[in-house]
Each structure stands twice: as C-alpha cells, then as structure tokens.
Amino acid sequence: MPDANTTRRFILKMQRGKNYQESLKLIDRMKLYDPQEAVEMVQKTAKAKFDETIEASIRLGVDPRHADQQVRGAVVLPHGTGKKIKVLVFAKGDKAKEAEQAGADFIGAEEIVEKIQKENWFDFDVCVATPDMMGIIGRIARILGPKGLMPNPKSGTVTIDVAKAIKDIKAGKVEYRVDKTSIIHVPVGRASFGAEKLLENLTMLMEAVIKAKPASSKGTYLKSVVISSTMGPGIKINASKF
C-alpha cells in the first residue's frame, strides 16, 4: 500500500488543471531521459507562478521491512535546496553557546521538550542534539519520530560537533530515507536554480544513495529515478547514467 505522502502527491497531480496538462504534452512518458535532458525538461514543466521545488523520487531494489536493507543518510547539496532551514538544537552549557554562535534558530533542553509536549510546537525544520541530550529527547521520540524530526547519528544530527552540523544543514544538507514503498523522496533545488545547479545537486544525491547500498541488497538497486516540480508531471531518468 502507498504511504500517505505518495497518495497525497497522486491526488494533487490528478487535480491539476491546464498548466499540468500542457506540461504533460512536453514529455514522452515512455522515454528514459538522460540526467541533463531531464533537468532541462523539468524546468520547462514548472509553470506555476511561484518558484517550484524540484524533487527526486528514487525507487530502490530493497525491502525496507528488513533492518539490514534500510537506506538512510544525509548529503550536503552543493547548491542547497533554496529553502531557509530553521534548526533546533538540544544542548546545554558550552555546546549551547557553540550552537548560538553557529547560527541555530532555537536552543534549549527540558524547556523545549515541554514546549513541544504542551504547545504542540514545531516551528523548526531540523533537530540537532548532543549525545547527552538523547535521554531527555526520548520523552518526545514518539512525537518527533513520525514527523521525521528525531535526531539520529546516521544523519549526523546527533553529534558533539553541533557547529559543523548546523553549518552543513544551513548550507544545504538534506536527509534521505527509504519509505515503506522502497522509495526515497528528496528535494534537489528550485526551478529557478537553472539546469546546471539542479544537475549537480541531483548527481551528488545519487552518488550518496548509491554508496549507501546495503550489502544484503540483491539484483537491481536503482529501480527508477523520477524528477518533478511541485505542480508538474514526473520525468523518468535513465538510472544507468548514474
């Protein structure tokens, strides 16, 4: 069964009107485009009045039900995502000061946990924590987890070097994680970036995902790669080019 995000994307695209239909005519649905051609095409299909996000959807030949076939990590995109990221840091003492100097948007400990619990506060995009804070954060793990906000060592958000973590995130670090349908969804920029920057971001993401291939994964690892704008149709990419 598709997850909620996949279902929502499908419904939204089915509801789109004239611009979507016009964009659809530009694409050969049976063709596997070269990466360069695909990023040029996705810009042409981004017809909305706002600067659309460009997202990559990567279907992998893994079974995420098995722990040894989970694919998860993070990568710093050379040109960022075009979105201003708000970072919350759980830290105390010198590490809290370090986080402040590095540009964290919110810093705290128990009081932040309480704010999230009592006020349902989520005015942040990424959560970073020092290792000693994980016991405190565990109180809200069931709240942060489903939202994809739980700090994790594999993504570099549980670290003693909070300054580096913050700078990487602000510079364009994105997390990727295979969902229940074996697909990874990651933004790779904005339509306004231009084809060259989008291609560099996409290539960096693909290199990271390929390196993260589980040893237990057999057969074809990259099943399909599709990019699309927020309001546009999907464009299939020849995965072998990566």
N, C-alpha and C positions, 0 to 999 in steps of 0.2 A: 504493500500500500504506500502511495506517495505521502511525504510528510506535509505538514501544514504550509510551509513556505513554498513547496513545489506546487501544491494545489492553488495557493493564492496567486502565484505567478501565472498559472494556466488560466484562471478565471479572469484576471486583469487583461491578459492579452486577447482573450476571446471577446472582451467587452470593448476593445479599442476600435476606433472608427476609421475615418477617411485616411488620416496620416499613416496608420498602421497598414491599411490595405495597399496604399501607394508604395510603402516601403517593401512590402511583401513582393510586389511585382519586380523589384530590382534584383531579387535573389533567386538563384537557381537552387531550389530546395534539395535537389538530388546531388549537387556538386559538393565536393570537399575542397574548400578554398585553401590556398597557401596562406600562412600567417599574415604576411604583408598585405595580401589582397583582402583578407578578412577584416583587418583593422581599418583599411580604407573604406570598405563597404559598410562597416558598422557606423562610421561617421555619416555616411550618406543616408542611412536609415534613421538617424537620430533627428527627427523633425519637430520635436516638442519646442515650446517657447523657452523652456529652462535648459540649463546645462545638464544633460542626461548623464547618469552614471553608466559606465561600461562594465559589464560583469562577465566573468568567465565561469562556465559550468563544465566541470570535468568529471566524466563518468569513469570510474576505475574498476578493474577486474579484481576486486577484493570482496570479501564477505565481512562486513563490519560487525556481525554478530560474534565473531571470534576476536578475542583480545589481541592475538598476535597478527591480526590483519587491520588493525586500526591505523589510519593515516592522519597524522596531526602534526602541526608545526607552525612556524612563522617565518616570514621573509620580509626584508625591507625593500620595498619597491623603489627603484631609482628616482622616480618622479612623483612618488606619493600617490594618494587616491583623490586628491582635490578636495578632501573634506577636513575641516578643522576638528581635531580629535580632543575630547575632554578626558583627562587622565585623573583617576582617583588613586591615591597611594595610601596604603595602610602601613604606617611606620611611626616610630617614636624616637625621641632624642635627636642624636646627630643625624640619623638617617632621615628623619622628618625635615630637618634643616637642609639636608642634601637634596631632598625631593623638591623643596620650595625653590632652591637656587636653580634647579634643573628645569623649572617651569611647570611643575604639577599644578593642576587646576584645583584639586581638593586633596587635603592631607588630614589624616586622623587615625583613630584606633577604635576603642569601645564606643565612643560617641557617634561615630559614623555607622557602626553596626546597629546601634539603637535607632538612629535616624532612618535607616533602611527598613528596619523592622516595624517601627511605629508610623512612619510617614509615607512608606512605600516610595522612597526617594531613589530615583535612578537618573539623575541629571549628569551622567558620565557615560563614556563610550568604552573605556578600557580600565580594568582594575589591576594595579600592581601591588605587590606586598613583599615585605621582607620575611624570611623564613620563620622568625619568631612570632609573627602575627597570624600564622595559619590556624593556631588554636582558637583565636578569637573569631576569625572569619568563618571557622567551621560552624558557628551558630547560625549563619545565614547561607550555608552551602546550598541548601535546598531552594533558596530564593535566587541566588546568583547563577547556579548551575544551568537551569532551563533557559536562562537568558543569554548563556554563553559568556558570562562575566566573571566566572570563578577563576582566580589566579591559578596558573599551572606552570610547573617548572619546564615542561616540554615546549611551551610557547614563550618562555623567558619572562613571564610575568611574576614568578616567584624568584626573587633574586636579592642578593646583598648589594649589588651594584644598581641601585634604583636610578641613579643619574643616567646611566647608559640606557636603561630600559625606557625611561621617559623620552630621551632624545631620539631613540630609534622609533618609538611609536609616533612621535611628533613629525619625524622625517618621512613617515610613510610605511611603517611596519604593519603588516596585516597577518592575521591568523587564518589558517586553513584547517578544516577538519571534515573528514568524510561523514556524510549523514547516513541515515538508515537505509537509504536507497542507493548507496555507494557513489553518491555524487558530492563533489566539493563545489561550493559557490563562493567566489571571491571577487570583489570589485578590483578593477585594474586601472581605474582612472576615470576621466570625464571626456565627453565628446570634444570639448574644446582643447584637449591636450595636443591633438594632431596625431597622425598615424605613427610617426617615428617614436614618440614617447610612449604611446599605447603599446606598440610592439615591444619596446624594451621592457616595460613593466610585465607584459604577458610572458615574455621569454624568461624573465627572472623567476616568475611564479612557477612556470612549467619546469624549470630546472630544479627548483626546490621540491616540487611534488614528485618528480622522477627520482631524485635522490632519497626520498622518504619511502620508496617502495619496500614493503615488508618482505623479508626473506621467504616467508611462507606463501607469498602470492605466486600462483602458477598461471601459465597461459598469458594472454594479452593483458597488460597492465593498464595502458591508456585505451579505454574502450571508445571514448568520443570526447571531443573538445568543442564547445559551442560558446560563442560570444554574442552578446546582445546589449542594446541600450535599454534604458529604463522602460521606454514605451515602444521599442522596436522588436522585430522578429529575430529569432536566433539564426546565427550564421555558422554553419559547420566548418570546422578546420581539419585539415589533413593532419592527424595526430602524429603520423610518422615523421613529419618535418621537425618535430622536437626531439 
